[in-house]
Structure formats: structure tokens, C-alpha cells
Amino acid sequence: MTTVSAVDRWHPSPYAISKAARIIQSGGLVAFPTETVYGLGADALNAEAVKKIYIAKGRPSDNPLIVHVNSILLFKAIVQVNDTALALAKKFWPGPLTLVLPADDIIPSVTRGGLRTAAIRMPDNPVALELIACAGTPIAAPSANLSGRPSPTDADTVLHDMNGRIDMILDGGSTELGIESTVIDVSDPSRILLLRPGGLAAELIEKVTGIKLEIPDELSKKKSPGTHYRHYAPKVPVKIWRKGEPFPSGSGEVAFMGIDDPKGSVLSEPIKYVRKIIFTSTANYAHGLFAGFRKFENENISSIVVQWPDDITGLGAGLRDRILRAAGIER
């Protein structure tokens, strides 16, 4: 069985953190909260420990992991940092930005998904930062769920997927953002690639660098986790509704999530759904998307209809990406 230890986000128990750190140091697996979603952590520099992450999640071995650090000093010790990457790290860390850079040999190939680059970030959560500090090593941590499933935003969801598969869960409450970090490839500072939109707006990155982020080709996308064809998906089909368009048809009981109630829209035919979650903002929608997927799939729902976000900036871009992947639609 997996041990669950509740910790206060702002004042995490030294005992619980020390216990979790010892598990990391001994090659075990610990799930922990970040500001985005819960991560499933192992010593990023221990190849055998990292292999356990792939086994626990049922994750393809060519899908790279994000390495979490707690300082700029540790960042510089494991990848080849250029001036642009350093400026971005100093501006946005800790926070939901992952930087892809050429990796030093200290990072095992398995952590990098066999690539020459590594994805690095500093989480904005005291529990995560204390765990990294106490373990004394960078921590590789994808989302703490079975591969392809909606990412967990609370410890109960982690336990549902990972009970018996991992050693420990640090329960630090619900995460703040609800979707994963923005991932950019800054290996070439003159040509920065947006590998995955997420918790940090691309516009803010462009403001710091003065460079327009580029859309990567399929080969470059492989440098980031979470870019497989179908990802973040519940067990039932996900359909997309765009405001002003016909509501997706379907048999059985249908659930809806979005900002605008379709029944308040002018449409040509009656809208039929049995469950709904109406969010008050794009930020709330992003925060509740994965939890909503999990809730509805356990309520005998035949399909989930989600509203296509109007907002294409900030969290809206990340939300759109997660919706497309949950629905199995290529970007």
C-alpha cells in the first residue's frame, strides 16, 4: 500500500519531508504537489529509480520527464545554460515554465527519453521545493497519474491511480493552476520553440526575450512530455462545442463543462445533457478541467462535451491544448 502524509503547503512537516526524501534517495517514488498538478518523483540522476516511474505510470520510454530543481545553481549543474535561458529562469522561476536545453551527461538517458536535451523547471510550491532540497538531488517528475489519463490536482486522485504502485504521497491539498507548465525549447536562443502551452502565457515569455515563439515540427515536439496524440483523457469520449455552433449529438447521458451554458445560446435544436459544470473564468476552467473529467467519468456518463475557450492567450492557450489532446485531435 502507498503511504499518504498530509502536509501544510506553507509549513510542511520536516518529518514528512525527511521521510519522503529518504525514499527518493533510496530509489523510491514519491508523489508531491506543485502549483500546476501533482508530480510523481524519483531521483532524476538515478536511472534505475527513473525506470520505476515509467513502470508505475505505464508510460512510453521515449516520453521525456521534466526534471525539477530548487535553485539556479542546481539548474546550471545539469544542463548547458545560455543567457536567454538564464534570464527566463530568473524572471519566471519558481513557476510554471519548463526550459528545454542540451543536457549534461549527469542526467541519464532514461530521464531524457533518449534525447540529447533535458526539460527543467523550478516548481512554485514550498512542499516540492523542500523535498528537492532535503533529497539533495534534482527530481524527475511527470504528472502522478496513469499514462494518458487526466492529470491529478489533488492527492485523492493520485491515490486512485497510484495506490500500491508508489511508496508515498505528500498530500499538500489542491493545486493552484490545474494544468501543466508551459514548455519551450531554448537550446537556440535565436529561435525559441513553444513545445507545449501551459500555465505561463507565451506573451510574457516573448516580452522578456523579444522573440516570437515558433511552433515546432513533429520531431521537435518529442522534446516535451504531454504531446502525444491522445493525452489527458478520461475513460469516456470528449467532444468539443464551439459557442454558436450546434451542440454535439450523442446517445446516452451527456455531461457538459464550459463557461457559457449552451441552453442559454440560440441554437437550432434542443440541448440535452444531464450534468454540467459552469466555470466563471478561463482560469477556473483550466483549474477544474481534469477534476471535471474524473468526476463525470464516474457518473455513468456516455460522453463529455467541453466548450472551446474563446481566450487564445495565457491559460486559454494551454486549456485549448489539453482539450484537443483529451478529445484525440491533433494540434
C-alpha positions as CSV (number, residue, x, y, z in Angstrom):
1,M,0.0,0.0,0.0
2,T,1.0,3.6,-0.6
3,T,1.6,5.8,2.4
4,V,-0.2,9.2,2.4
5,S,1.1,12.0,4.6
6,A,-0.8,15.3,4.9
7,V,1.4,18.4,4.9
8,D,0.7,22.1,5.2
9,R,1.6,23.8,2.0
10,W,3.3,26.8,3.6
11,H,4.8,24.9,6.6
12,P,5.4,21.3,5.5
13,S,6.2,18.9,8.3
14,P,10.0,18.3,8.5
15,Y,9.3,14.7,9.5
16,A,7.1,14.0,6.4
17,I,9.6,15.8,4.1
18,S,12.5,13.9,5.5
19,K,10.7,10.5,5.2
20,A,9.8,11.3,1.5
21,A,13.4,12.5,0.9
22,R,14.8,9.2,2.2
23,I,12.5,7.3,-0.2
24,I,13.8,9.4,-3.1
25,Q,17.4,8.9,-2.0
26,S,16.9,5.1,-1.8
27,G,15.5,4.9,-5.3
28,G,11.8,5.0,-4.5
29,L,8.8,7.0,-5.8
30,V,7.0,9.9,-4.1
31,A,4.1,11.9,-5.4
32,F,4.1,15.6,-4.4
33,P,2.1,18.8,-5.1
34,T,3.3,21.6,-7.4
35,E,1.5,24.7,-8.4
36,T,0.4,23.0,-11.6
37,V,-0.6,19.3,-10.9
38,Y,0.8,16.6,-8.7
39,G,4.1,15.1,-9.8
40,L,5.4,11.6,-9.5
41,G,9.0,12.0,-8.3
42,A,12.2,9.9,-8.4
43,D,15.9,10.8,-8.2
44,A,16.5,12.3,-11.7
45,L,20.1,11.2,-11.7
46,N,19.3,7.5,-10.7
47,A,18.5,5.6,-13.9
48,E,17.0,2.6,-12.1
49,A,14.8,4.9,-10.0
50,V,13.6,6.7,-13.0
51,K,12.7,3.5,-14.8
52,K,10.2,2.9,-11.9
53,I,8.3,6.0,-12.9
54,Y,7.7,4.6,-16.4
55,I,6.6,1.3,-15.0
56,A,4.3,2.8,-12.4
57,K,2.6,5.1,-15.0
58,G,2.7,2.6,-17.9
59,R,4.4,5.4,-19.7
60,P,6.3,5.0,-23.1
61,S,10.0,5.1,-22.5
62,D,10.6,7.7,-25.3
63,N,8.5,10.3,-23.5
64,P,10.9,12.6,-21.6
65,L,10.4,13.6,-18.0
66,I,10.6,17.1,-16.5
67,V,13.4,17.5,-14.0
68,H,12.6,19.7,-11.0
69,V,15.2,21.8,-9.3
70,N,15.1,24.2,-6.4
71,S,17.9,26.6,-7.3
72,I,19.6,28.3,-10.3
73,L,22.9,26.7,-9.1
74,L,21.4,23.2,-9.5
75,F,19.9,24.2,-12.9
76,K,23.4,25.2,-14.1
77,A,24.9,21.9,-12.8
78,I,22.8,19.6,-15.0
79,V,22.2,21.4,-18.4
80,Q,24.0,23.8,-20.7
81,V,22.5,27.1,-19.8
82,N,22.6,30.1,-22.2
83,D,22.0,33.7,-21.3
84,T,18.4,33.7,-22.6
85,A,17.5,30.6,-20.6
86,L,19.1,32.1,-17.5
87,A,17.1,35.4,-17.9
88,L,13.9,33.4,-18.2
89,A,14.7,31.3,-15.2
90,K,15.4,34.3,-13.1
91,K,12.2,36.1,-14.3
92,F,9.7,33.2,-14.0
93,W,11.1,30.7,-11.5
94,P,9.7,29.3,-9.3
95,G,6.8,29.0,-11.7
96,P,5.1,27.0,-14.5
97,L,7.8,27.4,-17.1
98,T,9.9,24.4,-18.3
99,L,13.1,25.1,-20.3
100,V,14.5,22.5,-22.7
101,L,18.3,22.7,-23.1
102,P,21.2,20.5,-24.0
103,A,21.7,18.0,-21.2
104,D,25.0,17.3,-19.4
105,D,25.9,13.6,-19.1
106,I,25.0,13.6,-15.4
107,I,21.3,13.3,-16.5
108,P,20.7,9.6,-17.5
109,S,19.3,8.9,-21.0
110,V,16.2,7.3,-19.5
111,T,15.3,10.6,-17.8
112,R,15.6,12.4,-21.1
113,G,13.6,9.9,-23.0
114,G,16.7,9.1,-25.0
115,L,17.1,12.7,-26.2
116,R,20.2,14.9,-26.0
117,T,18.1,17.6,-24.3
118,A,16.5,17.8,-20.9
119,A,13.4,19.6,-19.7
120,I,14.0,21.6,-16.4
121,R,11.7,23.6,-14.2
122,M,11.5,25.0,-10.6
123,P,8.1,24.4,-9.1
124,D,6.3,27.2,-7.2
125,N,5.3,25.1,-4.2
126,P,7.1,25.0,-0.8
127,V,6.4,21.3,-0.4
128,A,8.1,20.5,-3.7
129,L,11.0,22.8,-3.1
130,E,11.6,21.4,0.4
131,L,11.5,17.9,-0.9
132,I,14.1,18.6,-3.6
133,A,16.3,20.4,-1.0
134,C,16.1,17.6,1.6
135,A,16.7,14.9,-1.0
136,G,19.7,16.7,-2.3
137,T,19.1,15.8,-5.9
138,P,17.0,17.0,-8.8
139,I,13.7,15.2,-9.0
140,A,12.3,13.8,-12.2
141,A,8.5,14.1,-12.1
142,P,5.8,13.7,-14.7
143,S,2.2,14.0,-13.6
144,A,1.3,11.4,-10.9
145,N,-1.4,9.5,-12.9
146,L,-1.6,6.5,-15.2
147,S,-0.2,7.4,-18.6
148,G,-2.7,9.2,-20.9
149,R,-5.2,9.9,-18.1
150,P,-6.3,13.3,-16.8
151,S,-3.5,14.8,-14.6
152,P,-4.2,14.8,-10.8
153,T,-4.9,18.1,-9.0
154,D,-5.3,16.5,-5.6
155,A,-3.9,13.6,-3.5
156,D,-7.1,11.5,-3.7
157,T,-6.8,11.3,-7.4
158,V,-3.2,10.3,-7.2
159,L,-4.1,7.6,-4.8
160,H,-6.8,6.3,-7.1
161,D,-4.3,5.8,-9.9
162,M,-1.1,5.0,-8.0
163,N,-2.1,3.1,-4.8
164,G,0.3,0.2,-4.5
165,R,2.4,1.4,-7.4
166,I,4.4,4.0,-5.5
167,D,5.8,4.4,-2.0
168,M,4.4,7.7,-0.7
169,I,2.1,10.7,-1.5
170,L,2.7,14.1,0.1
171,D,-0.9,15.5,0.4
172,G,-0.5,19.3,0.1
173,G,-4.1,20.0,-0.9
174,S,-5.4,21.1,-4.2
175,T,-3.0,22.5,-6.8
176,E,-3.5,26.2,-7.9
177,L,-3.3,26.1,-11.7
178,G,-4.7,22.7,-12.6
179,I,-2.8,22.4,-15.9
180,E,0.9,21.7,-16.5
181,S,3.7,24.0,-17.2
182,T,4.5,25.8,-20.5
183,V,7.4,24.0,-22.2
184,I,9.8,25.9,-24.5
185,D,12.9,24.8,-26.3
186,V,15.5,27.5,-25.8
187,S,18.5,25.5,-26.9
188,D,19.0,28.0,-29.7
189,P,18.2,31.4,-28.1
190,S,17.6,33.0,-31.5
191,R,14.8,30.5,-32.3
192,I,12.6,29.6,-29.3
193,L,10.1,26.8,-29.8
194,L,6.8,26.6,-27.9
195,L,6.6,22.8,-27.4
196,R,3.6,22.8,-25.1
197,P,1.4,25.8,-24.0
198,G,0.5,25.7,-20.3
199,G,0.5,27.7,-17.1
200,L,2.7,30.6,-18.2
201,A,1.5,32.8,-21.1
202,A,3.6,32.7,-24.2
203,E,3.1,36.5,-24.4
204,L,5.0,37.0,-21.2
205,I,7.9,34.9,-22.4
206,E,8.1,36.9,-25.7
207,K,8.1,40.1,-23.7
208,V,11.3,39.1,-21.9
209,T,13.1,37.6,-24.9
210,G,11.9,39.9,-27.6
211,I,11.5,36.9,-29.8
212,K,8.2,35.5,-31.2
213,L,7.8,31.8,-30.1
214,E,7.7,29.4,-33.0
215,I,5.5,26.3,-33.5
216,P,7.7,23.2,-33.6
217,D,7.7,20.4,-36.1
218,E,6.7,16.9,-35.1
219,L,10.3,15.9,-34.3
220,S,10.9,18.9,-32.1
221,K,7.6,18.2,-30.2
222,K,9.1,15.0,-28.9
223,K,11.4,17.0,-26.6
224,S,8.4,17.8,-24.4
225,P,6.1,15.5,-22.4
226,G,2.4,15.6,-22.9
227,T,2.5,16.0,-26.7
228,H,1.3,12.5,-27.7
229,Y,-1.7,12.3,-30.0
230,R,-4.2,11.3,-27.1
231,H,-3.4,12.5,-23.7
232,Y,-5.1,13.9,-20.5
233,A,-8.1,11.8,-21.5
234,P,-11.0,10.4,-19.4
235,K,-12.4,7.0,-19.9
236,V,-15.4,8.4,-21.9
237,P,-15.3,10.3,-25.2
238,V,-14.7,14.0,-25.1
239,K,-16.5,16.2,-27.7
240,I,-15.9,19.9,-28.3
241,W,-18.6,22.6,-28.5
242,R,-17.9,26.0,-30.0
243,K,-20.2,28.8,-29.0
244,G,-22.8,29.5,-31.7
245,E,-22.4,26.1,-33.3
246,P,-24.8,23.0,-33.0
247,F,-24.3,21.1,-29.7
248,P,-22.6,17.8,-30.4
249,S,-25.1,15.0,-30.6
250,G,-24.8,11.7,-28.8
251,S,-26.8,8.9,-27.3
252,G,-26.9,8.2,-23.5
253,E,-26.2,10.6,-20.8
254,V,-24.1,13.6,-21.7
255,A,-22.2,16.0,-19.4
256,F,-21.0,19.5,-20.1
257,M,-18.2,21.7,-19.0
258,G,-17.5,25.3,-20.0
259,I,-18.0,29.0,-19.3
260,D,-21.3,29.5,-21.2
261,D,-24.3,27.4,-20.6
262,P,-25.4,26.1,-24.1
263,K,-29.0,26.2,-23.1
264,G,-28.6,30.0,-23.0
265,S,-27.4,30.1,-26.6
266,V,-29.5,30.5,-29.7
267,L,-29.3,27.1,-31.4
268,S,-31.4,25.2,-33.9
269,E,-32.2,22.2,-31.8
270,P,-32.8,21.4,-28.1
271,I,-29.8,20.9,-25.9
272,K,-29.7,17.7,-23.9
273,Y,-27.3,17.0,-21.0
274,V,-27.8,15.6,-17.6
275,R,-24.8,17.1,-15.8
276,K,-22.9,20.4,-16.1
277,I,-20.1,22.4,-14.6
278,I,-20.2,26.1,-15.5
279,F,-16.9,28.0,-14.7
280,T,-16.7,31.7,-14.0
281,S,-13.4,32.4,-15.8
282,T,-10.8,30.8,-18.1
283,A,-8.5,30.4,-15.0
284,N,-11.3,28.5,-13.2
285,Y,-12.0,26.4,-16.3
286,A,-8.3,25.4,-16.5
287,H,-8.2,24.6,-12.8
288,G,-11.2,22.4,-12.9
289,L,-10.8,20.6,-16.3
290,F,-9.0,17.5,-15.2
291,A,-11.0,17.2,-12.0
292,G,-14.2,17.5,-14.0
293,F,-13.2,14.8,-16.4
294,R,-12.6,12.5,-13.4
295,K,-15.9,13.4,-11.7
296,F,-18.0,12.8,-14.8
297,E,-16.4,9.5,-15.9
298,N,-17.5,8.0,-12.6
299,E,-21.2,9.1,-13.0
300,N,-22.3,6.7,-15.8
301,I,-21.8,9.4,-18.4
302,S,-21.6,8.3,-22.1
303,S,-19.7,11.4,-23.3
304,I,-18.4,14.8,-22.0
305,V,-18.9,17.9,-24.1
306,V,-16.5,20.7,-23.3
307,Q,-16.7,24.3,-24.5
308,W,-13.9,25.6,-26.8
309,P,-12.3,28.5,-25.0
310,D,-12.6,31.9,-26.7
311,D,-9.4,33.1,-25.0
312,I,-6.3,32.3,-27.0
313,T,-3.8,34.0,-24.7
314,G,-2.4,33.0,-21.3
315,L,-4.1,30.0,-19.8
316,G,-6.5,29.9,-22.7
317,A,-3.9,28.5,-25.0
318,G,-2.9,25.8,-22.5
319,L,-6.6,24.9,-21.9
320,R,-7.2,24.6,-25.7
321,D,-4.2,22.3,-26.0
322,R,-5.4,20.0,-23.2
323,I,-9.0,19.9,-24.6
324,L,-7.7,18.9,-28.1
325,R,-5.5,16.1,-26.7
326,A,-8.3,14.8,-24.4
327,A,-10.5,14.6,-27.5
328,G,-7.8,12.9,-29.5
329,I,-7.4,15.7,-32.0
330,E,-4.0,16.7,-33.4
331,R,-2.9,20.3,-32.8
